[in-house]
Amino acid sequence: LSLVGVIASLAGAFSGLLAYAIIRMDGLGQRPGWAWIFILEGLLSIVFGLLMFFILPHSPARAFFLNNDEKHYVISRLRESGAIARNDETDAFNWREVGNAFTLPHVCFTPSIVASLGYTRVQAQLFSVPPAVAGFFGKIISVISHVYALAYAPIYLIVTLITAYLSDRFGARGLNIMFSSTLMIIGLAIFLVSQSLRVKYGSLFLLVSGSRSVSPAISAWNANNVTPYIRRATSVAITSVMVGAGGILATWLFVSLSKNVIITLLVFSVFAWIISGINIAYLRTQNKRKSGIRTTTAPENEPPGLGDRSAWFIYSL
């Protein structure tokens, strides 16, 4: 997830340069330049999405690039981890499991919206501060800003991949989110109090690294703590919708990066840190409760279909 997020971030950084080139097609076919951006980039996304519908396998059992032994190994590991059920009937689609995903506190109260509210404005600032530091003016600013934006890529790539590895190694998704939120808090605080454009530019390395690394951690946290398959797929979709909603809200609520807006984003980042801590405490409490249940009963005595509510399902903190 982190690697996909990093690749998407790099694509976003290069997309500005691509858009600058496409908009030069203004007047071609009696269409404005901005229309060509929608046409070309939108067409590429649609075609690629349709191709993936036919190329990506439905499950490991249908993966054309795996042999039978590899398929068996992958399926066995997924069943051991609880990612898929022991039988296909449990993982079959049903609307009940879709509804169950909306009743899980650790899904509905992850800091998805809060953590993503500052994302859009961070990107806007990312493309506005570097030109000011460089001191260039005119049309070249648009290109220079995106070139400077690429300077962030090695930093947030390293931070994102390292935090992803550590959170996976130690099973500490929530702490990963809190660490990323801390980077955002520090970056915003520096940006708020500093009068130097160079210092503001430096603070964005912290801010962007935090905002880039937090989204994969949230998605992984939800995916790790929800089962069976349909319930997990729904929870991941809920997270994606909430993150997208945060970006939409940020676009309309924060028109410019005034001092009050920076303070608001700082408060939201603090909320993300607090909500993550509360979620960790809740999941730890549930794990202790399940530990007590496991000492008094056996797995076969549990009713079927509990999924992540089973006493033998341990939540990732």
N, C-alpha and C positions, 0 to 999 in steps of 0.2 A: 504493500500500500504506500509506503514512504517513497519507494523508488518510482512508482507511478506518479505520485504527487510531485516529486522532483522533476520528472520529465515534463509533466504538465506545466510546471513553473517555468522551465527553460523554454518551452514552446510559447508561453505567454510573453516572455521577454523578447523572443525573436519575432513574435507576431506584430509588434509595433513597427519594426523595420519593414516587414512584409506589407503591412497596411500602408505605410508611407509610400512604398513603391506602387502598390495597386491604385492608390488614390490619384496617381499621376495619369491614370487612364481616363481622367475626367473628359467627358465629351465623346468618348469612343462609343459608337452605337447609339448616340444621342442620349447617353445615360451619365449622370454625375459620378464623380469618383467614389463617393461613399456607397453608391448603389453597387458598384463593382466589388467592393469589399464584402458586402453581404452575399452577392451572387457567388463569387469564387470561393470564399472561405466556407460559406454555408453549403455549397454544392459538394465540396470536399468532405465535409463532416457527414452529409447524408449518404454519399456513396460509400465511405469507409464504414459507417454504421450498418448499412445493408450488407456489405461484404462480411462483416464480423458475425452477423446473424446466421450466416450459412457456414462460416469457417470455424468459429469457436464451438467446441464440443459441449453437449448438454451436461455431461458428467464425466468423471475419470474413466468410467466403464466404456464410454464411447469415444475416448480420446484416440484419434487415428495415429498420433505420434508416439504412443506408448505400446510396448508389447504386452503380452498377457501377464507376465511376471510383474512388470512395473505397475500395471493396472491393479493387480491384486495387492501389491505393497501399498500403493497410495490409498486404496479403499480401506485397507486394514488400519492404517495410521489415522485416517479420518474417523473411523468408527471408534478407535481407542480414545481419541481426543474428544469425542462427542460432537464433532462437526457434522456428522451424518448419523442416522439411526441404524440400529442393527438390522432393520428390515425396511423394505421399500414402502410398505403400507404406512409406516409412521411418518415418512418424509413426503407422502403424497399431498398434493395441494388440497387445502380446505380453508374456508373462510373463517373458521373458528380460530385457527392459529394466526391468521392475519389480525383478527381482533385482539387476540391475547398479547400481541406485540405492543399494542397501545396501552396496555395495563401495567407494563413493567416500569417501576419507578426508575431503575437504573438506565432505562432507555429514554424515557420522557424528560428526565432531569439531568442529562448530560449537558455540559456547557456549549452545545453546538451553536445556537443562535448568538449567544453572548460572545463566544470566541471569534465568530466570523463577522461581527458587526463592524470591526475596524478594518477588515480585509480590503474592501474597495477603496477606502480613503488612504490606506497604506500604499496601495498600488499607485494611486494618483500622486501622492507625495513622492513616491519613488521616481516618478518620471518628471518631477518638477524641481526638486532640489539639486540633482546633479548638474543641470545646465547652469544654475545660478552659481554653483561652486566653480564651474569651468569658466564662466564669464563670457560665453558665446551668445550671440543674439541673431535674430532673423530666422529664416526657414530652417537653417542647419540645426537649430535647437531641437527640433523634433527627432532628428536622427541621433544627435549627440546624447539626448536624454536616454534613449533606449540602449545605446552603446554603454553608457555608464551603468544602466540597470543591470547589464550582464556582469558587472563587477560583483554584484551580490551573489551570483550563482554559485561560485565555489564555497562561499561561507555557508549559505543555507543548505547547500547540498551536503556538506560535511556534518553540520549540526543535525539535520533531519535523519541522515543515515546512522549516525552514532546514537542518537536518542532512540531510534527505532530498534537498533541492535540491543541496546541495554534494556529497554523495556521488554523485549522479547526474551532476552537471556534471564532476567530476574522476574518476569511476570508482573511488571510494575507499570501498567498502562496509565493509571491515574497519576502517579508521580511524574511520569513523562509529561502529561498535560499540565501539571502544576509547574514543572520546570519551564515549559514553553511559555506559559502565562507569565512567569517571572521575567523572562527575557522581554516580553512585550511591555510589562510594567516598567522595567528599567529603561527600555528604549524610549517609551512615551514620556517618562519623567525627565530624561535628559533633553529630549526634544522640546519639552515644555519650558524648562528653565534656562536653556542655553540661548545666547544671543548670536553665537557664531554659526554661520552657515556650514562650515566644515565640521563642527561638532554635531550639528543637526544631521548632516549627511552620515557621519559615523554612527549616530544613534539608530539610524535606519537599518544598519547591519544586524543589530540586536532585534529590532522590531520585526523585520521581515523574516529573520531566522525563526523567531517565536511563532509568528503567524503561519509560516509554511509548515512547521513541524507539528503543530497542534492538531490539524485536521486529520492526518493519517492516524494519529494516536486515538482520537475520538472514534473513528470508524472501526479501528481494530478492537478497541475496548468493548464496543457494543457487540461486534461480531463474536468475540471470545465469550461473552457472558449471556448469550442467547442460544437456545436450541429448543426444538428441532429445526430442520432446514427452513421451512416456510416462515416460521416465527423469526428466525435469524435474518432471512432475506428481507422481510418486512421492516425489521428494526434498522437494517442498513439503509433501506429506502427512506425511512423516517429521518435518520440522521442527515442524509443527503438533502432532503427537503428543508430541514431546519437550517443547515448551513447555507443553502441557497437563499432562504428567506432572510437570513442575516445580511447577506450581500445586497439584496434588494432594499431592505430597510435602510442600510447604510447609504445607499445611493440617494435616497429621497430625504433622509433625515439630516445628513451631513453634506450640505451643498459645498461648503468651503472649510478649509482647515483653520478655523479661528482658534483662539485660546480656549474658548468654552468647549469647542468640539474635541480638542485634545484632552481636556479634563474629562469629558464624557467617555471618551475611548479608554482613558486610564481607569475610570471607575468600572467600566465593563470588563476590562482585563482583570481587575481585582475580583469582580464577581465570578469570573471564570475560574480563578484560583480557588475561591471559597466553595463554589458548587462542586468542583472536583474533589476537594477535601471532604465535603459532606457525603458525596457518593462513595468515596473510599470507606468512610466510617460505616455507612449503611451496608455495603457489601461485606465488610469484615464482620459486622454483627450477624448477617445472614449466614456466613460461613460457620460462625461459632454455633448458631442455632442448629444448622444441619449436622455439625459434628456431634452434638448431643443426641440428635435423632438416630444417627448411625450406630450409636452404642446400644440402642434399645430395639432395633428392628433389622430386617434383612431386605436387600433390594427386591426380592420377589414378592414381598408383602406390600410394596408400594402400588398404588393404582397406576395404570398405564397412561401415557400422554402427559406426564408432568413436565418433561423437558428440563429446562434450567431450574425449575422449582423442585426437582428431585433432590433428596438429601445427599445423593452421591455425585451431584454436579457441584463442583467447587468454582466459585466466582473468581475471576482474575481481578486483582487489585491494581 
